C-alpha cells in the first residue's frame, strides 16, 4: 500500500520542545529554558480546549503540519495512466503565513476530502499553482499565496486563535466551520450575490493555506458557528458540499425547487448527492437517486429517498446519452408517472447528455461540477425545441451558506460522514475519493486527537439519536 509522503516531526514553537543544557550559562538562563520547555504549544492548548485568555497568551508556531503538494512535482504524472494521489500528497511542516487585516487564523480540529483535492493532487486539468501565480501577481497580501507549496483543503472545523485588525464578528476561542467560497466583499456585486464577484475563488484550491492542516487562514466572511451537537469531524465534512447543494436546489439563484417537483440526483450517495437528497426530502420534493450497488441503495432508502435506481441493474455503463436517458426516464415514468422537473448534475461527461435528454419539457438541468470529465456533449435541439434549461451553480454565497448551516445546526440535515482518517493518512483518504470507493464524505482528523470530540449540545444530539447521526458510518 502506498502512503503519503510523511514529514511528521513537530519542531520549533509548535512542538513546544526546547532542550535544556544545564552545563552552560547561568542558573536564570537554565530556569528560562526549563519554563519554555514546560510551556504548552498552541496546538496542545487547542487540543486541551484551553480558553481564549490562554490562546491569546501563547505564541503562534513558526511552522505547522499541513497537507500540501509541491510545484516541483507538477510533471510527476506525465505519461502515467493511474495518477495515484498518494504519490503527490505530502504531510509536513510549512511556514506560518502572516494574517491580513480581514482574515482569521483557525486551529483546524478536522477537515474533509473534496474532489478538488484530487484535482490538485493530480495537477489536472491544470496545476493549481497557476491559480496561486495569478493571485500572487496582484501583490499586497495576495502575494503570500504564490509559494512552492500549496496547502490544500476546502473544509474545516476548528477554533479561532488569531484575528486580523479589521475583524469584528469573531474572537479568539470561537468554535467555527469554514465555507469554501473566498468572496471579495468590496466588490459591489457581492451585495447582490457574492458568487458573481470577479475574484471569487475556491478556498484551498484556488488559494493557499487551506483546511487540511493544523492551521488555516480564512477570510472572516467565510466563517460560521460550528453546530454544537456535532463532533469536530462531523462538523468538518458538511459545508463545501451542503452549501453547494443548497444553492443548486433551494436558492432562487439556481432552480429553487417546489413541493412535488421530481428531482433526479446522479451519484446520490456521494458528497453532493447525499445532501441533495436531504434538501429535496425536507422541502417536499420527490427525490430520485441513482446509485451503483445494493448497499448504497439501502442507504438512500434509510435517508427517505422516494425512488432508488440502480446503475448496475439498469446496465447503464457504456450507454450513449439517448439510450441511458431512455432507460432512466422509463423507470421514473413507470414508478412516478411523469418525467423529472430537475436533474441535479455534478457527474459530468458520463451523464450530462442523458440528463438533458430525460428532463421534462421546460425542465432544468442544474450543474456544479464534472467529476467524470468536463467536456459534455448533448443535442442542443432538446434545449430550444423543448424549452429546457441548463443552469450553472458554484459553491454558495454567505447567506446561502448561513441558511444551510442553520439547517445542519438544527439537526434537520445529517452529516454525510462515512470514514475518518488521521492527517498522516490523508493520501489514503483522497485515494478513496479518487477511485469513488467512498460513500458520502471522507473526514480527516487534524489537531483532534481522536473521533468523537467537540460535542457541546448533548441534549440535541440525544434527541436526533446516534443511529441517525452515524447513518453513513454503517455503510462505510
Secondary structure, 3 states (H helix, E strand, C coil): CCCCEECCCCCHHHHCCCCCCCCCCCHHHHHHHHHHHCCCCHHHHHHCCCCHHHHHHCCCCCEEEEEEEEHHHCCCCCCCCCCCHHHHCEEEEEECCCCCCCEEEEEEEEEECCHHHHHHHHCCCCCCHHHHHHHHCCCHHHHHHCCCEEECCCCCEEEEEEECCCCCCCCCCCEEEECCEECCCCCHHHHCCHHHCCCCEECCCCCCCCCCECEEEEEHHHEEECCCCCCHHHHHCCHHHHHHHHHHHCCCCCCCCCCCCEEEECCCCCHHHHHHHHHHHHCCCEEEEEECCHHHHHHHHHHCCCEEEEHHHHCCCCCCHHHHHHHHHHHHHHHHCCCCCEEEECCCCCCHHHHHHHCCCCCEEEECCCCCCCCCCCCCHHHHCCCCEEEECCCCCHHHHHHHHHHHHCCCCCCCEEEEEEHHHHHHHHHHHHCCCCCCEEEEECCCCCCCCCCCCHHHHHHHCHHHHCHHHHHC
